[in-house]
Structures are given as C-alpha cells and as structure tokens.
Amino acid sequence: MNGVVIVGSGQAAAQLAISLRQGGYAGAIRMIGDEPYPPYQRPPLSKAFLKDRPSEETLYLRPAAFWKDRDVVLETGTAVAAVDVARKRVTLAGGVEHAYGTLVFATGTRARDLPLPGVKLAGVYSLRKIDDVRRLRPAFDRAKRVVIVGGGYIGLEVAAVMRQEGRDAVVVEAEDRVMKRVAGETVSQFYQTLHRGRGVDIRLGARLGSIEGEGRASGAALASGERIAADLVLVATGARANDDLAAAAGLECKDGIVVDDFARASAPDVYAIGDCARFFSHRYGRAIRLECVQNAIDQAKAAADAILGKPKTYDPVPWFWSDQYEVKLQITGLLDGYDAAETVGNPADGKFSVDYRKSGRLIAVDAINDGRAHMLGRRRIAADLPEAVRA
C-alpha cells in the first residue's frame, strides 16, 4: 500500500484528509499544493480579507501543526507535473516521484482566460488566491477608479468593497443583468438597484473590446467604441476547472474531471472532488460542476467514504452565498430552466426570497437577508416537499 496522494491543498483536499483520518484510515496521506500556504478558505478573499486586510493565517482551515499531528504530509509550493495512472505515480515539477495506492484530484479552478488585447498589461488583475490579493490590495490603495469586468459574485463583492472605501467602481457586464447565471430577474434587479444606489456604475450589455494602456492598463475599451478610464482593471469573468493534468493522464474530462456517484474518475483508484469535478446530478437530471464550499466539503466526505469501502451516492442540494455591503444572498438549488418564479416578501424591504419551479417542482430558492427562507428552501428541495409544508 502506497497510501493516498491528494493533488491540491484547498478546502476539498483538507476535508478529504480529515474525513479519512476520522474514518479510521491508517495509511499514508500526502497532500500536494502549488501555493505556499496550508489549506485555506477562499470565499473571504473578495470580501472581508480584501477589505479588512488581516494576516493570511486567519484564512487557514487548520493550524499548520494540525496536519503534522494527524500524520498528513503537506507539501506546499509544489506543482505536480505529470500523473501516470498505469504506474500509479505522480511526478513533481522538480522530478521527484511519489507512488500512490489511491490518487485524488482536488485541483480546483483558475481564472478564465480573456482572449482580448491588453489583458497581459500591468495593472490587470484576477482574484482567486491569497497572492492575488497581496498584489491587488496595494494597487487598490493607489487607485481612485476601478473597472471590474464581470457582474457575478466576485465582481460585485469587490465593487462593494471599493465603494465602501470611497473609490469609483465601474462594472462592465456583457449580459443584460448582473448575476444572470446564478440568480433570477428579481434578484438581479435588486442587486443592480443596490449597487447603483451606492454609486457603482453598472454597464449592462457591454462587451469588452480590449484593455488599453502603454505598458500599464489605463482603462477599458468596449466593443461599442466607448472608452472607460481607470487606474486598474479587475477581470472577474468566471473560472475554469484545473483538469489539464487529469486530461493529460488520459482521464475523461468535460470542463472538469468526470466522476461517478462516488467521486471515482475514469481510471482505477483515482477520484476527483470539489470545483474540478463534474458529476451527474440525479436530482437535476444533468451533469454539473459546482464551485462552492458546500460541494468541496461534502464531495470530499463522499470520496472518503468510498475509499474506506463505505460508498454512498453523492447527489447534493447545492447552496451558495455572497456578502455585498450589509446584504447576504443565500442560494439553494440550481435555477436553470425554471418556468415559474414566486417572490415571497417585498424586495423594497431588503428582506425577501424567490422560489423557482420547473414543471411544478421546487428547484431553487434565492434568499436575501432571510436565513429562515434559505434553510427551509434547502429542506424543501431535499425532500421535494409539497407547497403546503412551507407554512
């Protein structure tokens, strides 16, 4: 037995190691991460960590000594260069090889490439890691006006921080409303009104043509020809799965590493968990890839169960959250394809929820400053309860 090797050191990797030890796994566990930090939380990067500037230790999921105490070998700042599933070996960038009995990909995501002129200029940033914030924060401190490309969670969270600091923020969104991929029209309208009321300049249906500047970004040019001056540009146009290593090893990948109900990939003794994994949701009838803490934790637990010989089908009710100003958005379920939406409460009061149904079945709930509606939504979707139960 060569133990478990985990490629990645994020939330999913950490939970897998913890669950294996809690489940009685006594073999070797090696966690290999390309960042120079132990496993840490990522959601605060665009919220409190960016705004309040605490030390990175506040993000750590566990103190560094925790892993040593549980006999988990943690290799940080180390990239895996190749995986050989036939020989059951991983090769590090420096040429060192590690044999494995079980291999788990927990490689997460990276910022989606934006194939436009100027994206490589100095003064153009993305936000996915601690080191991104370390580079970005001093630049923000010098900036008076910021262009944010993308009106999703990260873009709007950063816009909120910028306005709270008194900086001008322009959000450039190609779709006709913000958060279109994850929220319904009522919620999008609420957030557009919220941000515009706080002074954010939101440009909808605005496609970026290029980032301008001589050696350093000085603004953005839209496809319409309009130019927006800025001191820096943040690109927040989503993420793509880090599945290149798995694909090169011959594993099935389709915008993520394809896994079964037990997080098993398409080679013996190989698993994938968290943001990088694509699995079939029986609840929603399609393959999905989830970028959220809940999935990272729960799919890691499912993989640990399978490795320990106690497999259980993994078919979650997804949930997500976003903090913008003093407003908390909590989403449960996936609203793709909904054909009916019901708003409960009054958006003007700053506390409401929206139920989304498809063919009469509740598939998602958005809750704004309403934790009770969120928790009930999770239970209702999980149990597929009839409407009468809501009361």
Backbone hydrogen bonds in HBPLUS format (Angstrom, degrees):
<---DONOR---> <-ACCEPTOR-->    atom                        ^
c    i                          cat <-CA-CA->   ^        H-A-AA   ^      H-
h    n   atom  resd res      DA  || num        DHA   H-A  angle D-A-AA Bond
n    s   type  num  typ     dist DA aas  dist angle  dist       angle   num
A0101-GLY N   A0003-GLY O   2.77 MM  98  5.00 160.7  1.81 149.5 152.5     1
A0102-THR N   A0003-GLY O   3.03 MM  99  6.28 154.1  2.10 148.1 148.2     2
A0004-VAL N   A0028-ALA O   2.82 MM  24  6.16 157.3  1.87 160.9 157.2     3
A0030-ARG N   A0004-VAL O   2.88 MM  26  6.30 156.8  1.93 159.1 166.8     4
A0005-VAL N   A0102-THR O   2.93 MM  97  6.37 160.1  1.97 164.1 169.7     5
A0104-VAL N   A0005-VAL O   2.93 MM  99  6.31 155.5  1.99 160.9 163.8     6
A0006-ILE N   A0030-ARG O   2.72 MM  24  6.05 168.3  1.73 168.9 172.2     7
A0032-ILE N   A0006-ILE O   2.88 MM  26  6.15 164.8  1.90 172.2 176.0     8
A0007-VAL N   A0104-VAL O   2.83 MM  97  6.17 161.6  1.86 163.1 169.5     9
A0106-ALA N   A0007-VAL O   2.78 MM  99  5.66 163.0  1.81 155.6 155.3    10
A0008-GLY N   A0032-ILE O   2.64 MM  24  5.41 152.4  1.71 150.3 157.1    11
A0014-ALA N   A0010-GLY O   2.94 MM   4  6.12 165.7  1.96 156.9 161.2    12
A0015-GLN N   A0011-GLN O   3.01 MM   4  6.19 164.3  2.03 149.6 153.7    13
A0016-LEU N   A0012-ALA O   2.96 MM   4  6.15 157.0  2.01 150.5 156.8    14
A0017-ALA N   A0013-ALA O   3.11 MM   4  6.40 166.1  2.13 154.0 156.3    15
A0018-ILE N   A0014-ALA O   3.02 MM   4  6.26 164.3  2.04 152.9 157.5    16
A0019-SER N   A0015-GLN O   2.80 MM   4  5.94 166.2  1.82 153.9 157.8    17
A0020-LEU N   A0016-LEU O   2.88 MM   4  6.04 155.7  1.94 152.2 158.7    18
A0021-ARG N   A0017-ALA O   3.15 MM   4  6.36 166.5  2.16 148.6 151.8    19
A0022-GLN N   A0018-ILE O   2.88 MM   4  6.10 161.8  1.91 152.0 158.1    20
A0023-GLY N   A0019-SER O   2.86 MM   4  5.90 137.7  2.04 137.7 148.6    21
A0023-GLY N   A0020-LEU O   3.18 MM   3  5.03 124.7  2.50  90.4 104.7    22
A0025-TYR N   A0020-LEU O   2.88 MM   5  5.25 157.9  1.93 158.2 150.7    23
A0024-GLY N   A0021-ARG O   3.10 MM   3  5.21 163.3  2.13 106.8 111.3    24
A0073-VAL N   A0029-ILE O   2.92 MM  44  6.23 157.5  1.97 167.8 161.2    25
A0031-MET N   A0073-VAL O   2.78 MM  42  6.10 167.6  1.79 172.2 176.6    26
A0075-GLU N   A0031-MET O   2.81 MM  44  6.11 173.5  1.82 172.4 174.4    27
A0033-GLY N   A0075-GLU O   2.83 MM  42  6.16 170.2  1.84 168.3 171.3    28
A0078-THR N   A0033-GLY O   2.83 MM  45  5.65 166.5  1.85 144.7 140.4    29
A0077-GLY N   A0035-GLU O   2.74 MM  42  4.56 149.7  1.83 117.0 114.4    30
A0061-LEU N   A0039-PRO O   2.97 MM  22  5.89 169.2  1.99 136.8 139.9    31
A0041-GLN N   A0059-LEU O   2.91 MM  18  5.27 157.0  1.97 136.4 141.2    32
A0045-LEU N   A0042-ARG O   2.91 MM   3  5.56 161.2  1.94 128.8 135.0    33
A0047-LYS N   A0044-PRO O   2.93 MM   3  4.80 155.0  1.99 103.4 111.2    34
A0049-PHE N   A0044-PRO O   2.91 MM   5  5.30 141.7  2.05 131.7 140.8    35
A0051-LYS N   A0047-LYS O   2.98 MM   4  6.17 158.3  2.03 152.8 159.9    36
A0052-ASP N   A0048-ALA O   2.67 MM   4  5.46 167.4  1.68 152.5 157.0    37
A0053-ARG N   A0049-PHE O   3.23 MM   4  5.29 140.9  2.39 120.6 128.4    38
A0058-THR N   A0055-SER O   3.10 MM   3  5.92 159.3  2.15 120.9 125.6    39
A0059-LEU N   A0056-GLU O   2.90 MM   3  5.51 158.9  1.95 118.3 125.1    40
A0060-TYR N   A0057-GLU O   3.17 MM   3  5.25 145.4  2.29 100.6 110.2    41
A0066-PHE N   A0063-PRO O   2.92 MM   3  5.43 146.1  2.04 115.2 124.9    42
A0069-ASP N   A0065-ALA O   2.92 MM   4  6.11 161.0  1.95 157.1 162.5    43
A0070-ARG N   A0066-PHE O   3.21 MM   4  6.46 133.2  2.44 137.9 149.1    44
A0070-ARG N   A0067-TRP O   3.19 MM   3  5.22 133.7  2.42  94.6 106.8    45
A0072-VAL N   A0067-TRP O   2.86 MM   5  5.08 168.7  1.87 153.3 152.3    46
A0071-ASP N   A0068-LYS O   3.02 MM   3  4.97 160.9  2.06 109.1 110.7    47
A0093-ALA N   A0079-ALA O   2.87 MM  14  5.55 151.0  1.96 158.7 154.8    48
A0081-ALA N   A0091-THR O   2.71 MM  10  5.64 144.0  1.84 145.7 158.2    49
A0082-ALA N   A0091-THR O   3.18 MM   9  5.14 154.2  2.25 142.0 144.0    50
A0091-THR N   A0082-ALA O   2.82 MM   9  5.14 170.2  1.83 151.1 152.9    51
A0084-ASP N   A0089-ARG O   2.82 MM   5  5.25 174.2  1.82 167.1 167.7    52
A0088-LYS N   A0084-ASP O   2.82 MM   4  5.64 116.4  2.23 135.7 153.3    53
A0089-ARG N   A0084-ASP O   3.04 MM   5  5.25 157.9  2.09 140.3 147.3    54
A0100-TYR N   A0088-LYS O   3.02 MM  12  5.59 150.9  2.10 142.6 142.6    55
A0090-VAL N   A0098-HIS O   2.88 MM   8  5.35 158.4  1.93 149.4 156.0    56
A0098-HIS N   A0090-VAL O   2.88 MM   8  5.35 154.1  1.95 152.5 160.7    57
A0092-LEU N   A0096-VAL O   2.74 MM   4  5.29 171.9  1.75 165.3 166.6    58
A0095-GLY N   A0092-LEU O   2.87 MM   3  5.27 163.7  1.90 117.4 122.5    59
A0103-LEU N   A0269-ASP O   2.91 MM 166  6.31 166.5  1.92 162.7 166.2    60
A0271-TYR N   A0103-LEU O   2.84 MM 168  6.27 152.3  1.92 151.4 160.8    61
A0105-PHE N   A0271-TYR O   2.82 MM 166  6.13 168.0  1.83 141.9 142.7    62
A0273-ILE N   A0105-PHE O   2.94 MM 168  6.37 155.4  2.00 169.8 176.0    63
A0242-ASN N   A0108-GLY O   2.93 MM 134  5.77 167.8  1.95 149.1 145.0    64
A0110-ARG N   A0240-ARG O   2.97 MM 130  5.64 151.0  2.06 153.1 161.6    65
A0240-ARG N   A0110-ARG O   2.89 MM 130  5.64 158.1  1.94 161.5 167.8    66
A0112-ARG N   A0238-GLY O   2.94 MM 126  5.64 171.0  1.95 137.7 134.7    67
A0116-LEU N   A0114-LEU O   2.76 MM   2  5.71 135.5  1.96 112.8  98.3    68
A0211-ILE N   A0117-PRO O   2.89 MM  94  6.20 166.6  1.91 153.1 157.4    69
A0121-LEU N   A0118-GLY O   3.13 MM   3  5.44 166.9  2.15 113.9 117.2    70
A0217-ALA N   A0122-ALA O   2.74 MM  95  6.08 167.6  1.76 172.5 172.3    71
A0233-VAL N   A0123-GLY O   2.97 MM 110  6.33 165.9  1.99 165.3 169.1    72
A0125-TYR N   A0233-VAL O   2.86 MM 108  6.29 160.4  1.90 160.3 167.0    73
A0235-VAL N   A0125-TYR O   2.76 MM 110  6.05 173.3  1.77 170.6 168.5    74
A0132-ASP N   A0129-LYS O   3.09 MM   3  5.13 127.9  2.38  95.8 109.5    75
A0133-VAL N   A0129-LYS O   3.28 MM   4  6.73 153.1  2.36 148.1 153.8    76
A0133-VAL N   A0130-ILE O   3.02 MM   3  5.27 116.7  2.44 101.8 116.4    77
A0134-ARG N   A0130-ILE O   2.98 MM   4  6.35 154.5  2.05 150.2 158.3    78
A0135-ARG N   A0131-ASP O   3.06 MM   4  6.27 144.7  2.19 139.7 147.4    79
A0136-LEU N   A0132-ASP O   2.82 MM   4  5.96 156.0  1.88 147.0 155.1    80
A0137-ARG N   A0133-VAL O   2.78 MM   4  5.59 170.4  1.79 154.3 155.3    81
A0139-ALA N   A0136-LEU O   3.05 MM   3  5.15 115.2  2.48  99.7 116.1    82
A0140-PHE N   A0136-LEU O   2.84 MM   4  6.13 155.0  1.90 159.1 167.2    83
A0141-ASP N   A0137-ARG O   2.98 MM   4  6.25 155.0  2.05 149.8 156.9    84
A0142-ARG N   A0138-PRO O   3.25 MM   4  6.54 135.0  2.47 137.1 147.1    85
A0142-ARG N   A0139-ALA O   3.19 MM   3  5.28 133.9  2.42  97.0 108.9    86
A0143-ALA N   A0140-PHE O   2.95 MM   3  4.93 142.4  2.09 100.4 112.2    87
A0168-ASP N   A0144-LYS O   2.84 MM  24  6.06 160.4  1.88 161.4 155.0    88
A0231-ASP N   A0145-ARG O   2.83 MM  86  5.58 168.8  1.84 150.5 153.6    89
A0146-VAL N   A0168-ASP O   2.86 MM  22  6.13 157.6  1.91 145.8 152.0    90
A0170-VAL N   A0146-VAL O   2.87 MM  24  6.24 157.9  1.92 163.5 169.8    91
A0147-VAL N   A0232-LEU O   3.17 MM  85  6.51 171.8  2.17 159.8 161.4    92
A0234-LEU N   A0147-VAL O   2.86 MM  87  6.29 162.9  1.89 162.4 168.0    93
A0148-ILE N   A0170-VAL O   2.74 MM  22  5.98 170.8  1.74 165.7 166.7    94
A0172-VAL N   A0148-ILE O   2.83 MM  24  6.15 164.7  1.86 160.0 164.4    95
A0149-VAL N   A0234-LEU O   2.78 MM  85  6.13 167.4  1.79 168.0 172.5    96
A0236-ALA N   A0149-VAL O   2.76 MM  87  5.55 158.4  1.80 150.7 157.2    97
A0150-GLY N   A0172-VAL O   2.87 MM  22  5.79 149.7  1.96 141.5 151.4    98
A0179-MET N   A0151-GLY O   2.88 MM  28  5.96 150.7  1.97 140.9 150.5    99
A0156-LEU N   A0152-GLY O   3.03 MM   4  6.11 167.7  2.05 157.8 161.2   100
A0157-GLU N   A0153-TYR O   2.83 MM   4  5.99 157.5  1.88 156.4 163.9   101
A0158-VAL N   A0154-ILE O   2.94 MM   4  6.09 164.3  1.96 155.5 158.8   102
A0159-ALA N   A0155-GLY O   2.98 MM   4  6.15 152.1  2.06 139.2 147.8   103
A0160-ALA N   A0156-LEU O   2.92 MM   4  6.14 151.6  2.01 145.3 151.8   104
A0161-VAL N   A0157-GLU O   3.14 MM   4  6.49 155.3  2.20 144.4 150.4   105
A0162-MET N   A0158-VAL O   2.89 MM   4  6.17 162.2  1.93 155.5 160.3   106
A0163-ARG N   A0159-ALA O   3.02 MM   4  6.28 160.7  2.05 151.3 155.4   107
A0164-GLN N   A0160-ALA O   3.00 MM   4  6.19 155.4  2.07 147.6 154.7   108
A0165-GLU N   A0161-VAL O   3.07 MM   4  6.31 130.5  2.33 141.3 153.9   109
A0165-GLU N   A0162-MET O   3.13 MM   3  5.15 135.3  2.34  94.8 107.3   110
A0167-ARG N   A0162-MET O   2.87 MM   5  5.14 161.8  1.90 153.2 147.0   111
A0166-GLY N   A0163-ARG O   2.97 MM   3  4.87 158.7  2.01 101.3 107.9   112
A0201-ASP N   A0169-ALA O   2.99 MM  32  6.26 167.6  2.00 165.3 163.4   113
A0171-VAL N   A0201-ASP O   2.81 MM  30  6.15 151.4  1.89 145.1 154.8   114
A0203-ARG N   A0171-VAL O   2.79 MM  32  6.04 174.4  1.79 179.1 177.1   115
A0173-GLU N   A0203-ARG O   2.92 MM  30  6.01 173.7  1.93 171.4 171.7   116
A0206-ALA N   A0173-GLU O   2.94 MM  33  5.57 159.0  1.99 139.6 135.1   117
A0205-GLY N   A0175-GLU O   2.75 MM  30  4.92 152.3  1.82 142.6 137.5   118
A0182-VAL N   A0179-MET O   3.13 MM   3  5.60 142.7  2.28 109.6 119.3   119
A0183-ALA N   A0179-MET O   2.92 MM   4  5.72 144.4  2.05 165.9 173.5   120
A0188-SER N   A0184-GLY O   2.97 MM   4  6.22 162.2  2.00 155.2 161.0   121
A0189-GLN N   A0185-GLU O   2.88 MM   4  6.05 163.8  1.91 152.6 156.7   122
A0190-PHE N   A0186-THR O   3.01 MM   4  6.21 152.3  2.09 140.5 148.3   123
A0191-TYR N   A0187-VAL O   3.03 MM   4  6.33 160.6  2.07 153.2 156.9   124
A0192-GLN N   A0188-SER O   2.88 MM   4  6.13 153.6  1.95 151.7 159.9   125
A0193-THR N   A0189-GLN O   2.95 MM   4  6.11 163.3  1.98 150.3 154.4   126
A0194-LEU N   A0190-PHE O   2.88 MM   4  6.08 156.7  1.94 145.3 152.7   127
A0195-HIS N   A0191-TYR O   2.93 MM   4  6.00 175.4  1.93 150.0 151.1   128
A0196-ARG N   A0192-GLN O   2.96 MM   4  6.00 163.9  1.98 147.0 152.4   129
A0197-GLY N   A0193-THR O   2.88 MM   4  5.87 149.3  1.97 141.9 150.7   130
A0198-ARG N   A0194-LEU O   3.15 MM   4  6.45 127.3  2.44 136.2 149.6   131
A0198-ARG N   A0195-HIS O   3.00 MM   3  5.05 135.2  2.20  96.8 109.7   132
A0200-VAL N   A0195-HIS O   2.95 MM   5  5.32 164.9  1.97 144.9 139.9   133
A0199-GLY N   A0196-ARG O   3.05 MM   3  4.99 159.1  2.09 101.6 107.3   134
A0223-ALA N   A0207-ARG O   2.68 MM  16  5.49 162.3  1.71 159.4 160.2   135
A0209-GLY N   A0221-ALA O   2.70 MM  12  5.46 153.6  1.77 145.2 151.9   136
A0210-SER N   A0221-ALA O   3.07 MM  11  5.25 151.1  2.16 145.7 147.5   137
A0221-ALA N   A0210-SER O   2.86 MM  11  5.25 177.5  1.86 154.2 154.9   138
A0212-GLU N   A0219-GLY O   2.89 MM   7  5.39 151.4  1.97 135.7 144.0   139
A0218-SER N   A0212-GLU O   2.74 MM   6  5.74 163.2  1.76 142.8 145.3   140
A0230-ALA N   A0218-SER O   3.00 MM  12  5.39 162.0  2.03 119.6 119.3   141
A0220-ALA N   A0228-ILE O   2.83 MM   8  5.18 151.3  1.91 146.0 152.4   142
A0228-ILE N   A0220-ALA O   2.74 MM   8  5.18 165.7  1.76 160.9 165.6   143
A0222-LEU N   A0226-GLU O   2.77 MM   4  5.29 166.6  1.79 165.5 168.6   144
A0225-GLY N   A0222-LEU O   2.89 MM   3  5.36 160.2  1.93 113.8 120.6   145
A0247-ALA N   A0243-ASP O   2.87 MM   4  6.07 161.9  1.90 155.5 161.1   146
A0248-ALA N   A0244-ASP O   2.91 MM   4  6.09 158.2  1.96 149.8 155.4   147
A0249-ALA N   A0245-LEU O   3.15 MM   4  6.36 132.3  2.39 133.8 145.9   148
A0249-ALA N   A0246-ALA O   3.05 MM   3  5.04 129.8  2.31  94.4 108.4   149
A0251-LEU N   A0246-ALA O   3.06 MM   5  5.47 160.0  2.10 152.7 146.3   150
A0250-GLY N   A0247-ALA O   2.97 MM   3  5.14 158.7  2.02 106.4 112.7   151
A0258-VAL N   A0252-GLU O   3.03 MM   6  5.71 159.0  2.07 140.4 146.4   152
A0254-LYS N   A0256-GLY O   2.79 MM   2  5.16 148.6  1.89 155.8 158.5   153
A0257-ILE N   A0276-CYS O   2.75 MM  19  6.10 160.2  1.79 160.5 161.3   154
A0278-ARG N   A0257-ILE O   2.84 MM  21  5.56 169.4  1.85 131.6 132.9   155
A0259-VAL N   A0278-ARG O   2.90 MM  19  6.07 158.1  1.95 161.5 161.5   156
A0260-ASP N   A0264-ARG O   2.94 MM   4  5.39 141.6  2.09 134.1 144.5   157
A0263-ALA N   A0260-ASP O   3.12 MM   3  5.31 162.6  2.15 120.4 118.2   158
A0314-TYR N   A0261-ASP O   2.89 MM  53  5.33 148.0  1.99 139.9 150.2   159
A0272-ALA N   A0263-ALA O   3.07 MM   9  5.79 150.3  2.16 150.8 159.1   160
A0265-ALA N   A0270-VAL O   2.77 MM   5  5.47 164.3  1.80 136.3 141.2   161
A0277-ALA N   A0274-GLY O   3.10 MM   3  5.72 168.2  2.11 124.1 127.8   162
A0279-PHE N   A0288-ILE O   2.94 MM   9  5.60 152.7  2.02 163.9 160.3   163
A0288-ILE N   A0279-PHE O   2.74 MM   9  5.60 162.3  1.77 164.5 163.0   164
A0281-SER N   A0286-ARG O   2.87 MM   5  5.54 170.9  1.88 143.0 143.3   165
A0285-GLY N   A0281-SER O   2.68 MM   4  5.62 122.2  2.01 142.1 158.5   166
A0296-ALA N   A0292-CYS O   3.16 MM   4  6.45 162.7  2.19 149.5 154.7   167
A0297-ILE N   A0293-VAL O   2.96 MM   4  6.21 164.6  1.98 163.8 166.3   168
A0298-ASP N   A0294-GLN O   2.93 MM   4  6.05 173.7  1.94 157.0 158.5   169
A0299-GLN N   A0295-ASN O   2.83 MM   4  5.58 161.9  1.86 145.9 151.8   170
A0300-ALA N   A0296-ALA O   3.27 MM   4  6.05 144.9  2.40 127.4 136.5   171
A0301-LYS N   A0297-ILE O   3.07 MM   4  6.39 151.3  2.16 145.2 152.9   172
A0302-ALA N   A0298-ASP O   3.01 MM   4  6.30 151.1  2.09 141.5 149.5   173
A0303-ALA N   A0299-GLN O   2.90 MM   4  6.16 155.6  1.96 146.6 152.7   174
A0304-ALA N   A0300-ALA O   2.93 MM   4  6.18 156.8  1.99 147.8 154.3   175
A0305-ASP N   A0301-LYS O   2.96 MM   4  6.23 157.5  2.02 147.4 153.1   176
A0306-ALA N   A0302-ALA O   3.06 MM   4  6.36 157.0  2.12 146.1 151.9   177
A0307-ILE N   A0303-ALA O   2.89 MM   4  6.16 162.5  1.92 154.7 159.3   178
A0308-LEU N   A0304-ALA O   2.91 MM   4  6.06 148.0  2.01 147.2 156.1   179
A0310-LYS N   A0305-ASP O   2.68 MM   5  4.89 161.6  1.72 157.0 150.7   180
A0309-GLY N   A0306-ALA O   2.99 MM   3  5.06 158.7  2.04 105.6 110.6   181
A0333-GLY N   A0318-PRO O   2.69 MM  15  5.05 166.5  1.70 151.4 153.9   182
A0320-PHE N   A0331-ILE O   2.79 MM  11  5.08 153.0  1.86 145.1 153.4   183
A0331-ILE N   A0320-PHE O   2.91 MM  11  5.08 164.2  1.94 137.1 142.5   184
A0322-SER N   A0329-LEU O   2.86 MM   7  5.14 144.9  1.99 145.4 151.4   185
A0329-LEU N   A0322-SER O   2.88 MM   7  5.14 174.1  1.88 159.1 161.1   186
A0324-GLN N   A0327-VAL O   2.99 MM   3  5.35 168.2  2.00 159.9 162.7   187
A0327-VAL N   A0324-GLN O   2.94 MM   3  5.35 157.3  2.00 133.1 135.1   188
A0369-ASN N   A0328-LYS O   2.86 MM  41  5.20 166.4  1.88 158.8 160.7   189
A0330-GLN N   A0367-ALA O   2.86 MM  37  5.15 164.1  1.88 154.9 160.1   190
A0367-ALA N   A0330-GLN O   2.80 MM  37  5.15 154.8  1.86 152.1 160.1   191
A0332-THR N   A0365-VAL O   2.94 MM  33  5.33 160.7  1.97 153.4 159.6   192
A0365-VAL N   A0332-THR O   2.85 MM  33  5.33 153.5  1.92 151.9 158.0   193
A0338-TYR N   A0335-LEU O   3.06 MM   3  5.63 144.6  2.19 152.4 146.0   194
A0339-ASP N   A0357-ARG O   2.84 MM  18  6.12 155.8  1.90 153.0 159.4   195
A0340-ALA N   A0357-ARG O   3.21 MM  17  5.20 137.0  2.41 149.1 146.4   196
A0357-ARG N   A0340-ALA O   2.87 MM  17  5.20 165.9  1.89 153.5 155.8   197
A0342-GLU N   A0355-ASP O   2.91 MM  13  5.16 155.8  1.97 144.9 152.9   198
A0355-ASP N   A0342-GLU O   2.83 MM  13  5.16 160.3  1.87 152.5 153.5   199
A0344-VAL N   A0353-SER O   2.74 MM   9  5.20 168.8  1.75 153.0 157.1   200
A0353-SER N   A0344-VAL O   2.95 MM   9  5.20 154.6  2.02 146.5 154.4   201
A0349-ASP N   A0346-ASN O   2.86 MM   3  5.50 156.4  1.91 121.6 128.8   202
A0350-GLY N   A0347-PRO O   2.95 MM   3  5.27 159.3  2.00 110.8 117.7   203
A0352-PHE N   A0368-ILE O   3.21 MM  16  5.45 146.9  2.32 137.4 147.2   204
A0368-ILE N   A0352-PHE O   2.85 MM  16  5.45 176.9  1.85 171.9 172.6   205
A0354-VAL N   A0366-ASP O   2.80 MM  12  5.14 150.4  1.89 146.6 154.8   206
A0366-ASP N   A0354-VAL O   2.96 MM  12  5.14 157.3  2.01 145.3 151.4   207
A0356-TYR N   A0364-ALA O   2.88 MM   8  5.15 159.4  1.92 160.1 154.8   208
A0363-ILE N   A0356-TYR O   2.88 MM   7  5.87 169.8  1.89 155.2 158.5   209
A0358-LYS N   A0361-ARG O   2.89 MM   3  5.26 153.6  1.96 144.3 149.1   210
A0361-ARG N   A0358-LYS O   3.05 MM   3  5.26 164.7  2.07 115.4 116.7   211
A0374-HIS N   A0370-ASP O   3.20 MM   4  6.55 152.7  2.28 146.8 154.8   212
A0375-MET N   A0371-GLY O   2.97 MM   4  6.24 166.9  1.99 154.6 156.7   213
A0376-LEU N   A0372-ARG O   2.90 MM   4  6.09 168.4  1.92 156.5 160.1   214
A0377-GLY N   A0373-ALA O   2.86 MM   4  5.87 148.3  1.97 137.1 146.6   215
A0378-ARG N   A0374-HIS O   2.98 MM   4  6.30 154.9  2.05 151.2 157.0   216
A0379-ARG N   A0375-MET O   3.15 MM   4  6.45 159.1  2.19 147.0 152.0   217
A0380-ARG N   A0376-LEU O   2.81 MM   4  6.01 161.7  1.85 153.9 159.4   218
A0381-ILE N   A0377-GLY O   2.94 MM   4  6.04 167.0  1.95 153.3 156.3   219
A0382-ALA N   A0378-ARG O   3.01 MM   4  6.03 160.8  2.04 142.5 148.7   220
A0383-ALA N   A0379-ARG O   2.96 MM   4  6.06 156.7  2.02 147.6 153.4   221
A0384-ASP N   A0380-ARG O   2.71 MM   4  5.43 115.9  2.12 133.2 149.7   222
A0385-LEU N   A0380-ARG O   3.01 MM   5  5.03 148.8  2.11 134.0 142.7   223
A0389-VAL N   A0386-PRO O   3.09 MM   3  5.88 154.5  2.16 122.5 128.4   224
A0390-ARG N   A0387-GLU O   3.01 MM   3  5.71 155.3  2.08 121.0 127.5   225
